[in-house]
């Protein structure tokens, strides 16, 4: 092996090693962020008090979490949809936005794979994706975006005047930031040039509308299936 080839090999090994180390560090930090968020402790990233959700064990929450999950939002056809209309059917709900570069598509893809793994059993669930980005997530944008995921996932839009109440009902968090993660003035006009820093929780509601479990975007599809079946027996 020539000196140039050896150098390329060493560089490739270094890149892979750094990549694996970075992912492990990111995963550890993310779980620390989620644990802090769920326990009501200050967020490591934002340095702000996170909204409080009852402390849970692992990726599956104890029954009776104080999360109403109530919503009254329009789907991509302009039809008003509410949580009450789904009583009698379990719900799997994720809040995010279509322009999210990584976390949201990861969560929705894991939900898609979980539903596929469940087969006929997955039809009892109604999966829902709620956008936290009313400025960019138009009905047409969401229609196009949702084609990448399971066809049964219902996409809903939260208008600006509904966001605060929605986030309170889900004990969720979101804010506009720039590409460096610095918060933007919520009253400013930022056009389309922004990201949204948000909590990444997949909520499971039982047939009676109670939040009985939660997961996150790193929960593998198999673990999602296991958690769903455990809490919906």
Buried (B, 14 or more C-beta within 10 A) or exposed (E): EEEEEEEEEEEEEEEEEEEEEEEEEEEEEBEBBBEBBBEBBEBBBBEEEBBEBBEBEEBBBEEEBEBBBBBBBBBBEEEEBEBEEBEEBBBBBBBBBBBBEEBBBBBBBBBBBBBEBBEEEBEEBBBBBBBBBBBBBBBEBBEEBBEEBBEBBBBBBBEEEBBEEBBEBBBBBBBBBEEEEEEBEEEEEEEEEBBBBBBBBBBBBBBEBBBBBBBBBBBEBEBBBBBBEEBBE
